[in-house]
Structure formats: C-alpha cells, structure tokens
C-alpha cells in the first residue's frame, strides 16, 4: 500500500500504525479484505432517529470471529 511504501522510505515499521476506516454494509463483502490490508479499527456510521444497530452487530460479530481465530 501507499502507507507501506512511505514507511519504507522513512524507515518506519508500518505495524506501529493503527489503520482505520469507515465501513458501510456487511462485513461479509469487505471485512476480510480490509483486515488483510491491515485495518484493525472499523468505524460504523449510524443515523437516526430510527437507529438500526444490525450493521453494528454484524461488524462486532466479524471482529469477535477474527479475534477468536475463526
């Protein structure tokens, strides 16, 4: 990635940088790909007044599965 290239140029370990991104939709579509790119913080946007927490539950389940090694 571009970040990895800049880290190499600057002599910095890219593992020291927490990668984050905002996510939409289901983690079934993009979760593993983003995780494989090094993203560890996923921000789930919600809007009200009728908050649907289903998307958040899906991303939390993805996080739990990854952390459990599944």
PyMOL Python script that loads the backbone (N, CA, C, O; Angstrom):
from pymol import cmd

cmd.read_pdbstr("""\
ATOM      1  N   UNK A   1       0.836  -1.191   0.000  1.00  0.00           N
ATOM      2  CA  UNK A   1       0.000   0.000   0.000  1.00  0.00           C
ATOM      3  C   UNK A   1       0.873   1.244   0.000  1.00  0.00           C
ATOM      4  O   UNK A   1       2.086   1.169   0.197  1.00  0.00           O
ATOM      5  N   UNK A   2       0.257   2.360  -0.217  1.00  0.00           N
ATOM      6  CA  UNK A   2       0.984   3.632  -0.213  1.00  0.00           C
ATOM      7  C   UNK A   2       1.611   3.877   1.158  1.00  0.00           C
ATOM      8  O   UNK A   2       2.748   4.339   1.255  1.00  0.00           O
ATOM      9  N   UNK A   3       0.865   3.564   2.211  1.00  0.00           N
ATOM     10  CA  UNK A   3       1.397   3.755   3.560  1.00  0.00           C
ATOM     11  C   UNK A   3       2.647   2.910   3.778  1.00  0.00           C
ATOM     12  O   UNK A   3       3.629   3.390   4.345  1.00  0.00           O
ATOM     13  N   UNK A   4       2.620   1.669   3.337  1.00  0.00           N
ATOM     14  CA  UNK A   4       3.793   0.794   3.479  1.00  0.00           C
ATOM     15  C   UNK A   4       4.990   1.354   2.727  1.00  0.00           C
ATOM     16  O   UNK A   4       6.119   1.298   3.215  1.00  0.00           O
ATOM     17  N   UNK A   5       4.743   1.897   1.532  1.00  0.00           N
ATOM     18  CA  UNK A   5       5.837   2.481   0.750  1.00  0.00           C
ATOM     19  C   UNK A   5       6.454   3.670   1.465  1.00  0.00           C
ATOM     20  O   UNK A   5       7.678   3.797   1.508  1.00  0.00           O
ATOM     21  N   UNK A   6       5.628   4.542   2.026  1.00  0.00           N
ATOM     22  CA  UNK A   6       6.154   5.694   2.756  1.00  0.00           C
ATOM     23  C   UNK A   6       6.895   5.259   4.024  1.00  0.00           C
ATOM     24  O   UNK A   6       7.920   5.843   4.376  1.00  0.00           O
ATOM     25  N   UNK A   7       6.390   4.256   4.695  1.00  0.00           N
ATOM     26  CA  UNK A   7       7.086   3.750   5.882  1.00  0.00           C
ATOM     27  C   UNK A   7       8.476   3.243   5.508  1.00  0.00           C
ATOM     28  O   UNK A   7       9.446   3.492   6.223  1.00  0.00           O
ATOM     29  N   UNK A   8       8.567   2.536   4.392  1.00  0.00           N
ATOM     30  CA  UNK A   8       9.867   2.027   3.938  1.00  0.00           C
ATOM     31  C   UNK A   8      10.818   3.187   3.645  1.00  0.00           C
ATOM     32  O   UNK A   8      11.994   3.129   4.005  1.00  0.00           O
ATOM     33  N   UNK A   9      10.323   4.229   3.001  1.00  0.00           N
ATOM     34  CA  UNK A   9      11.155   5.396   2.676  1.00  0.00           C
ATOM     35  C   UNK A   9      11.635   6.115   3.926  1.00  0.00           C
ATOM     36  O   UNK A   9      12.755   6.622   3.978  1.00  0.00           O
ATOM     37  N   UNK A  10      10.757   6.151   4.947  1.00  0.00           N
ATOM     38  CA  UNK A  10      11.070   6.889   6.171  1.00  0.00           C
ATOM     39  C   UNK A  10      11.695   6.010   7.252  1.00  0.00           C
ATOM     40  O   UNK A  10      12.043   6.498   8.327  1.00  0.00           O
ATOM     41  N   UNK A  11      11.839   4.717   6.969  1.00  0.00           N
ATOM     42  CA  UNK A  11      12.433   3.811   7.950  1.00  0.00           C
ATOM     43  C   UNK A  11      11.529   3.534   9.135  1.00  0.00           C
ATOM     44  O   UNK A  11      12.005   3.343  10.254  1.00  0.00           O
ATOM     45  N   UNK A  12      10.248   3.511   8.900  1.00  0.00           N
ATOM     46  CA  UNK A  12       9.287   3.283   9.979  1.00  0.00           C
ATOM     47  C   UNK A  12       8.592   1.944   9.783  1.00  0.00           C
ATOM     48  O   UNK A  12       8.305   1.541   8.656  1.00  0.00           O
ATOM     49  N   UNK A  13       8.325   1.262  10.887  1.00  0.00           N
ATOM     50  CA  UNK A  13       7.624  -0.023  10.842  1.00  0.00           C
ATOM     51  C   UNK A  13       6.133   0.246  10.661  1.00  0.00           C
ATOM     52  O   UNK A  13       5.513   0.853  11.534  1.00  0.00           O
ATOM     53  N   UNK A  14       5.537  -0.195   9.539  1.00  0.00           N
ATOM     54  CA  UNK A  14       4.118   0.067   9.322  1.00  0.00           C
ATOM     55  C   UNK A  14       3.205  -0.622  10.339  1.00  0.00           C
ATOM     56  O   UNK A  14       2.050  -0.224  10.495  1.00  0.00           O
ATOM     57  N   UNK A  15       3.701  -1.637  11.025  1.00  0.00           N
ATOM     58  CA  UNK A  15       2.899  -2.320  12.038  1.00  0.00           C
ATOM     59  C   UNK A  15       2.659  -1.433  13.261  1.00  0.00           C
ATOM     60  O   UNK A  15       1.776  -1.718  14.070  1.00  0.00           O
ATOM     61  N   UNK A  16       3.442  -0.357  13.399  1.00  0.00           N
ATOM     62  CA  UNK A  16       3.271   0.567  14.517  1.00  0.00           C
ATOM     63  C   UNK A  16       2.100   1.523  14.306  1.00  0.00           C
ATOM     64  O   UNK A  16       1.719   2.247  15.225  1.00  0.00           O
ATOM     65  N   UNK A  17       1.537   1.528  13.123  1.00  0.00           N
ATOM     66  CA  UNK A  17       0.471   2.464  12.782  1.00  0.00           C
ATOM     67  C   UNK A  17      -0.871   1.730  12.776  1.00  0.00           C
ATOM     68  O   UNK A  17      -1.032   0.720  12.091  1.00  0.00           O
ATOM     69  N   UNK A  18      -1.817   2.242  13.537  1.00  0.00           N
ATOM     70  CA  UNK A  18      -3.148   1.642  13.531  1.00  0.00           C
ATOM     71  C   UNK A  18      -3.912   2.144  12.311  1.00  0.00           C
ATOM     72  O   UNK A  18      -4.104   3.347  12.131  1.00  0.00           O
ATOM     73  N   UNK A  19      -4.337   1.214  11.491  1.00  0.00           N
ATOM     74  CA  UNK A  19      -5.083   1.565  10.281  1.00  0.00           C
ATOM     75  C   UNK A  19      -6.572   1.478  10.585  1.00  0.00           C
ATOM     76  O   UNK A  19      -7.044   0.521  11.198  1.00  0.00           O
ATOM     77  N   UNK A  20      -7.297   2.496  10.143  1.00  0.00           N
ATOM     78  CA  UNK A  20      -8.732   2.534  10.404  1.00  0.00           C
ATOM     79  C   UNK A  20      -9.472   2.979   9.151  1.00  0.00           C
ATOM     80  O   UNK A  20      -8.906   3.603   8.253  1.00  0.00           O
ATOM     81  N   UNK A  21     -10.752   2.639   9.122  1.00  0.00           N
ATOM     82  CA  UNK A  21     -11.597   3.064   8.006  1.00  0.00           C
ATOM     83  C   UNK A  21     -13.052   3.051   8.434  1.00  0.00           C
ATOM     84  O   UNK A  21     -13.452   2.299   9.323  1.00  0.00           O
ATOM     85  N   UNK A  22     -13.828   3.891   7.789  1.00  0.00           N
ATOM     86  CA  UNK A  22     -15.269   3.856   7.957  1.00  0.00           C
ATOM     87  C   UNK A  22     -15.833   2.751   7.079  1.00  0.00           C
ATOM     88  O   UNK A  22     -15.359   2.548   5.961  1.00  0.00           O
ATOM     89  N   UNK A  23     -16.825   2.046   7.561  1.00  0.00           N
ATOM     90  CA  UNK A  23     -17.393   0.925   6.800  1.00  0.00           C
ATOM     91  C   UNK A  23     -18.894   1.108   6.635  1.00  0.00           C
ATOM     92  O   UNK A  23     -19.570   1.717   7.465  1.00  0.00           O
ATOM     93  N   UNK A  24     -19.384   0.559   5.535  1.00  0.00           N
ATOM     94  CA  UNK A  24     -20.812   0.520   5.263  1.00  0.00           C
ATOM     95  C   UNK A  24     -21.165  -0.901   4.854  1.00  0.00           C
ATOM     96  O   UNK A  24     -20.295  -1.672   4.451  1.00  0.00           O
ATOM     97  N   UNK A  25     -22.403  -1.233   4.955  1.00  0.00           N
ATOM     98  CA  UNK A  25     -22.816  -2.552   4.515  1.00  0.00           C
ATOM     99  C   UNK A  25     -22.332  -3.657   5.429  1.00  0.00           C
ATOM    100  O   UNK A  25     -22.016  -3.441   6.599  1.00  0.00           O
ATOM    101  N   UNK A  26     -22.285  -4.838   4.859  1.00  0.00           N
ATOM    102  CA  UNK A  26     -21.972  -6.045   5.610  1.00  0.00           C
ATOM    103  C   UNK A  26     -20.474  -6.357   5.586  1.00  0.00           C
ATOM    104  O   UNK A  26     -19.814  -6.139   4.571  1.00  0.00           O
ATOM    105  N   UNK A  27     -19.936  -6.864   6.695  1.00  0.00           N
ATOM    106  CA  UNK A  27     -18.536  -7.286   6.693  1.00  0.00           C
ATOM    107  C   UNK A  27     -18.300  -8.507   5.803  1.00  0.00           C
ATOM    108  O   UNK A  27     -17.157  -8.812   5.465  1.00  0.00           O
ATOM    109  N   UNK A  28     -19.367  -9.204   5.423  1.00  0.00           N
ATOM    110  CA  UNK A  28     -19.221 -10.350   4.521  1.00  0.00           C
ATOM    111  C   UNK A  28     -18.624  -9.924   3.186  1.00  0.00           C
ATOM    112  O   UNK A  28     -17.937 -10.712   2.536  1.00  0.00           O
ATOM    113  N   UNK A  29     -18.877  -8.700   2.776  1.00  0.00           N
ATOM    114  CA  UNK A  29     -18.390  -8.219   1.486  1.00  0.00           C
ATOM    115  C   UNK A  29     -16.980  -7.657   1.558  1.00  0.00           C
ATOM    116  O   UNK A  29     -16.176  -7.892   0.656  1.00  0.00           O
ATOM    117  N   UNK A  30     -16.664  -6.913   2.624  1.00  0.00           N
ATOM    118  CA  UNK A  30     -15.376  -6.205   2.651  1.00  0.00           C
ATOM    119  C   UNK A  30     -14.526  -6.460   3.893  1.00  0.00           C
ATOM    120  O   UNK A  30     -13.349  -6.099   3.919  1.00  0.00           O
ATOM    121  N   UNK A  31     -15.101  -7.072   4.911  1.00  0.00           N
ATOM    122  CA  UNK A  31     -14.395  -7.220   6.182  1.00  0.00           C
ATOM    123  C   UNK A  31     -13.048  -7.903   6.079  1.00  0.00           C
ATOM    124  O   UNK A  31     -12.044  -7.362   6.544  1.00  0.00           O
ATOM    125  N   UNK A  32     -13.006  -9.075   5.482  1.00  0.00           N
ATOM    126  CA  UNK A  32     -11.753  -9.827   5.407  1.00  0.00           C
ATOM    127  C   UNK A  32     -10.723  -9.115   4.535  1.00  0.00           C
ATOM    128  O   UNK A  32      -9.535  -9.110   4.855  1.00  0.00           O
ATOM    129  N   UNK A  33     -11.171  -8.521   3.446  1.00  0.00           N
ATOM    130  CA  UNK A  33     -10.249  -7.791   2.565  1.00  0.00           C
ATOM    131  C   UNK A  33      -9.613  -6.621   3.306  1.00  0.00           C
ATOM    132  O   UNK A  33      -8.403  -6.414   3.218  1.00  0.00           O
ATOM    133  N   UNK A  34     -10.412  -5.864   4.029  1.00  0.00           N
ATOM    134  CA  UNK A  34      -9.871  -4.748   4.797  1.00  0.00           C
ATOM    135  C   UNK A  34      -8.926  -5.244   5.887  1.00  0.00           C
ATOM    136  O   UNK A  34      -7.872  -4.651   6.118  1.00  0.00           O
ATOM    137  N   UNK A  35      -9.302  -6.321   6.548  1.00  0.00           N
ATOM    138  CA  UNK A  35      -8.444  -6.889   7.596  1.00  0.00           C
ATOM    139  C   UNK A  35      -7.109  -7.343   7.005  1.00  0.00           C
ATOM    140  O   UNK A  35      -6.054  -7.123   7.600  1.00  0.00           O
ATOM    141  N   UNK A  36      -7.160  -7.973   5.838  1.00  0.00           N
ATOM    142  CA  UNK A  36      -5.933  -8.421   5.177  1.00  0.00           C
ATOM    143  C   UNK A  36      -5.033  -7.257   4.785  1.00  0.00           C
ATOM    144  O   UNK A  36      -3.819  -7.423   4.672  1.00  0.00           O
ATOM    145  N   UNK A  37      -5.616  -6.084   4.576  1.00  0.00           N
ATOM    146  CA  UNK A  37      -4.840  -4.879   4.265  1.00  0.00           C
ATOM    147  C   UNK A  37      -4.260  -4.226   5.513  1.00  0.00           C
ATOM    148  O   UNK A  37      -3.512  -3.253   5.417  1.00  0.00           O
ATOM    149  N   UNK A  38      -4.603  -4.762   6.687  1.00  0.00           N
ATOM    150  CA  UNK A  38      -4.045  -4.247   7.932  1.00  0.00           C
ATOM    151  C   UNK A  38      -4.979  -3.365   8.730  1.00  0.00           C
ATOM    152  O   UNK A  38      -4.589  -2.844   9.775  1.00  0.00           O
ATOM    153  N   UNK A  39      -6.203  -3.186   8.266  1.00  0.00           N
ATOM    154  CA  UNK A  39      -7.165  -2.364   9.002  1.00  0.00           C
ATOM    155  C   UNK A  39      -7.602  -3.119  10.249  1.00  0.00           C
ATOM    156  O   UNK A  39      -7.991  -4.285  10.182  1.00  0.00           O
ATOM    157  N   UNK A  40      -7.530  -2.430  11.395  1.00  0.00           N
ATOM    158  CA  UNK A  40      -7.933  -3.047  12.656  1.00  0.00           C
ATOM    159  C   UNK A  40      -9.021  -2.250  13.368  1.00  0.00           C
ATOM    160  O   UNK A  40      -9.624  -2.750  14.318  1.00  0.00           O
ATOM    161  N   UNK A  41      -9.282  -1.027  12.930  1.00  0.00           N
ATOM    162  CA  UNK A  41     -10.341  -0.229  13.536  1.00  0.00           C
ATOM    163  C   UNK A  41     -11.368   0.098  12.457  1.00  0.00           C
ATOM    164  O   UNK A  41     -11.065   0.753  11.460  1.00  0.00           O
ATOM    165  N   UNK A  42     -12.587  -0.375  12.686  1.00  0.00           N
ATOM    166  CA  UNK A  42     -13.679  -0.162  11.746  1.00  0.00           C
ATOM    167  C   UNK A  42     -14.694   0.772  12.395  1.00  0.00           C
ATOM    168  O   UNK A  42     -15.197   0.486  13.482  1.00  0.00           O
ATOM    169  N   UNK A  43     -14.993   1.875  11.739  1.00  0.00           N
ATOM    170  CA  UNK A  43     -15.962   2.829  12.248  1.00  0.00           C
ATOM    171  C   UNK A  43     -17.275   2.626  11.504  1.00  0.00           C
ATOM    172  O   UNK A  43     -17.328   2.733  10.279  1.00  0.00           O
ATOM    173  N   UNK A  44     -18.322   2.335  12.246  1.00  0.00           N
ATOM    174  CA  UNK A  44     -19.636   2.077  11.664  1.00  0.00           C
ATOM    175  C   UNK A  44     -20.501   3.311  11.885  1.00  0.00           C
ATOM    176  O   UNK A  44     -20.777   3.688  13.023  1.00  0.00           O
ATOM    177  N   UNK A  45     -20.923   3.932  10.799  1.00  0.00           N
ATOM    178  CA  UNK A  45     -21.772   5.116  10.891  1.00  0.00           C
ATOM    179  C   UNK A  45     -23.232   4.732  11.058  1.00  0.00           C
ATOM    180  O   UNK A  45     -23.724   3.817  10.398  1.00  0.00           O
ATOM    181  N   UNK A  46     -23.911   5.427  11.931  1.00  0.00           N
ATOM    182  CA  UNK A  46     -25.333   5.217  12.161  1.00  0.00           C
ATOM    183  C   UNK A  46     -26.031   6.568  12.089  1.00  0.00           C
ATOM    184  O   UNK A  46     -25.457   7.595  12.449  1.00  0.00           O
ATOM    185  N   UNK A  47     -27.261   6.556  11.625  1.00  0.00           N
ATOM    186  CA  UNK A  47     -28.003   7.807  11.609  1.00  0.00           C
ATOM    187  C   UNK A  47     -29.403   7.558  12.162  1.00  0.00           C
ATOM    188  O   UNK A  47     -29.969   6.477  12.002  1.00  0.00           O
ATOM    189  N   UNK A  48     -29.935   8.559  12.800  1.00  0.00           N
ATOM    190  CA  UNK A  48     -31.218   8.414  13.455  1.00  0.00           C
ATOM    191  C   UNK A  48     -32.284   9.214  12.759  1.00  0.00           C
ATOM    192  O   UNK A  48     -32.025   9.757  11.685  1.00  0.00           O
ATOM    193  N   UNK A  49     -33.418   9.307  13.293  1.00  0.00           N
ATOM    194  CA  UNK A  49     -33.733   8.939  14.671  1.00  0.00           C
ATOM    195  C   UNK A  49     -34.018   7.447  14.857  1.00  0.00           C
ATOM    196  O   UNK A  49     -34.023   6.970  15.992  1.00  0.00           O
ATOM    197  N   UNK A  50     -34.251   6.710  13.797  1.00  0.00           N
ATOM    198  CA  UNK A  50     -34.528   5.274  13.919  1.00  0.00           C
ATOM    199  C   UNK A  50     -33.247   4.487  13.673  1.00  0.00           C
ATOM    200  O   UNK A  50     -32.995   4.043  12.553  1.00  0.00           O
ATOM    201  N   UNK A  51     -32.447   4.315  14.705  1.00  0.00           N
ATOM    202  CA  UNK A  51     -31.151   3.666  14.581  1.00  0.00           C
ATOM    203  C   UNK A  51     -31.307   2.172  14.361  1.00  0.00           C
ATOM    204  O   UNK A  51     -31.958   1.487  15.150  1.00  0.00           O
ATOM    205  N   UNK A  52     -30.712   1.669  13.289  1.00  0.00           N
ATOM    206  CA  UNK A  52     -30.690   0.230  13.019  1.00  0.00           C
ATOM    207  C   UNK A  52     -29.315  -0.281  13.427  1.00  0.00           C
ATOM    208  O   UNK A  52     -28.327  -0.033  12.736  1.00  0.00           O
ATOM    209  N   UNK A  53     -29.251  -0.983  14.534  1.00  0.00           N
ATOM    210  CA  UNK A  53     -27.979  -1.465  15.061  1.00  0.00           C
ATOM    211  C   UNK A  53     -27.552  -2.801  14.454  1.00  0.00           C
ATOM    212  O   UNK A  53     -26.533  -3.361  14.856  1.00  0.00           O
ATOM    213  N   UNK A  54     -28.311  -3.313  13.500  1.00  0.00           N
ATOM    214  CA  UNK A  54     -27.973  -4.579  12.865  1.00  0.00           C
ATOM    215  C   UNK A  54     -26.609  -4.552  12.205  1.00  0.00           C
ATOM    216  O   UNK A  54     -25.846  -5.511  12.316  1.00  0.00           O
ATOM    217  N   UNK A  55     -26.293  -3.463  11.518  1.00  0.00           N
ATOM    218  CA  UNK A  55     -24.992  -3.343  10.850  1.00  0.00           C
ATOM    219  C   UNK A  55     -23.861  -3.363  11.886  1.00  0.00           C
ATOM    220  O   UNK A  55     -22.830  -4.000  11.674  1.00  0.00           O
ATOM    221  N   UNK A  56     -24.061  -2.670  12.990  1.00  0.00           N
ATOM    222  CA  UNK A  56     -23.053  -2.662  14.050  1.00  0.00           C
ATOM    223  C   UNK A  56     -22.870  -4.057  14.634  1.00  0.00           C
ATOM    224  O   UNK A  56     -21.745  -4.488  14.884  1.00  0.00           O
ATOM    225  N   UNK A  57     -23.977  -4.761  14.852  1.00  0.00           N
ATOM    226  CA  UNK A  57     -23.887  -6.135  15.380  1.00  0.00           C
ATOM    227  C   UNK A  57     -23.101  -7.041  14.430  1.00  0.00           C
ATOM    228  O   UNK A  57     -22.316  -7.879  14.873  1.00  0.00           O
ATOM    229  N   UNK A  58     -23.319  -6.868  13.116  1.00  0.00           N
ATOM    230  CA  UNK A  58     -22.590  -7.676  12.127  1.00  0.00           C
ATOM    231  C   UNK A  58     -21.092  -7.423  12.203  1.00  0.00           C
ATOM    232  O   UNK A  58     -20.301  -8.365  12.156  1.00  0.00           O
ATOM    233  N   UNK A  59     -20.695  -6.156  12.320  1.00  0.00           N
ATOM    234  CA  UNK A  59     -19.267  -5.832  12.391  1.00  0.00           C
ATOM    235  C   UNK A  59     -18.651  -6.299  13.713  1.00  0.00           C
ATOM    236  O   UNK A  59     -17.492  -6.714  13.741  1.00  0.00           O
ATOM    237  N   UNK A  60     -19.411  -6.235  14.796  1.00  0.00           N
ATOM    238  CA  UNK A  60     -18.904  -6.753  16.071  1.00  0.00           C
ATOM    239  C   UNK A  60     -18.732  -8.267  16.013  1.00  0.00           C
ATOM    240  O   UNK A  60     -17.765  -8.799  16.557  1.00  0.00           O
ATOM    241  N   UNK A  61     -19.652  -8.960  15.367  1.00  0.00           N
ATOM    242  CA  UNK A  61     -19.526 -10.409  15.210  1.00  0.00           C
ATOM    243  C   UNK A  61     -18.310 -10.751  14.357  1.00  0.00           C
ATOM    244  O   UNK A  61     -17.599 -11.714  14.647  1.00  0.00           O
ATOM    245  N   UNK A  62     -18.065  -9.967  13.303  1.00  0.00           N
ATOM    246  CA  UNK A  62     -16.869 -10.168  12.473  1.00  0.00           C
ATOM    247  C   UNK A  62     -15.614  -9.994  13.323  1.00  0.00           C
ATOM    248  O   UNK A  62     -14.701 -10.816  13.256  1.00  0.00           O
ATOM    249  N   UNK A  63     -15.564  -8.940  14.112  1.00  0.00           N
ATOM    250  CA  UNK A  63     -14.413  -8.687  14.988  1.00  0.00           C
ATOM    251  C   UNK A  63     -14.209  -9.850  15.947  1.00  0.00           C
ATOM    252  O   UNK A  63     -13.084 -10.314  16.132  1.00  0.00           O
ATOM    253  N   UNK A  64     -15.275 -10.319  16.550  1.00  0.00           N
ATOM    254  CA  UNK A  64     -15.170 -11.413  17.504  1.00  0.00           C
ATOM    255  C   UNK A  64     -14.682 -12.688  16.840  1.00  0.00           C
ATOM    256  O   UNK A  64     -13.872 -13.419  17.412  1.00  0.00           O
ATOM    257  N   UNK A  65     -15.173 -12.962  15.627  1.00  0.00           N
ATOM    258  CA  UNK A  65     -14.728 -14.155  14.889  1.00  0.00           C
ATOM    259  C   UNK A  65     -13.252 -14.068  14.535  1.00  0.00           C
ATOM    260  O   UNK A  65     -12.523 -15.050  14.678  1.00  0.00           O
ATOM    261  N   UNK A  66     -12.809 -12.917  14.081  1.00  0.00           N
ATOM    262  CA  UNK A  66     -11.389 -12.734  13.732  1.00  0.00           C
ATOM    263  C   UNK A  66     -10.521 -12.896  14.979  1.00  0.00           C
ATOM    264  O   UNK A  66      -9.492 -13.571  14.946  1.00  0.00           O
ATOM    265  N   UNK A  67     -10.939 -12.277  16.067  1.00  0.00           N
ATOM    266  CA  UNK A  67     -10.160 -12.358  17.306  1.00  0.00           C
ATOM    267  C   UNK A  67     -10.129 -13.776  17.874  1.00  0.00           C
ATOM    268  O   UNK A  67      -9.181 -14.153  18.563  1.00  0.00           O
ATOM    269  N   UNK A  68     -11.167 -14.558  17.585  1.00  0.00           N
ATOM    270  CA  UNK A  68     -11.217 -15.948  18.058  1.00  0.00           C
ATOM    271  C   UNK A  68     -10.479 -16.894  17.115  1.00  0.00           C
ATOM    272  O   UNK A  68     -10.360 -18.086  17.397  1.00  0.00           O
ATOM    273  N   UNK A  69      -9.981 -16.362  15.991  1.00  0.00           N
ATOM    274  CA  UNK A  69      -9.233 -17.191  15.056  1.00  0.00           C
ATOM    275  C   UNK A  69     -10.102 -18.017  14.124  1.00  0.00           C
ATOM    276  O   UNK A  69      -9.655 -19.030  13.585  1.00  0.00           O
ATOM    277  N   UNK A  70     -11.346 -17.587  13.932  1.00  0.00           N
ATOM    278  CA  UNK A  70     -12.256 -18.339  13.042  1.00  0.00           C
ATOM    279  C   UNK A  70     -12.253 -17.785  11.650  1.00  0.00           C
ATOM    280  O   UNK A  70     -12.959 -18.297  10.780  1.00  0.00           O
TER     281      UNK A  70
END
""", "prot")
cmd.dss("prot")
cmd.show_as("cartoon", "prot")
cmd.util.cbc("prot")
cmd.orient("prot")
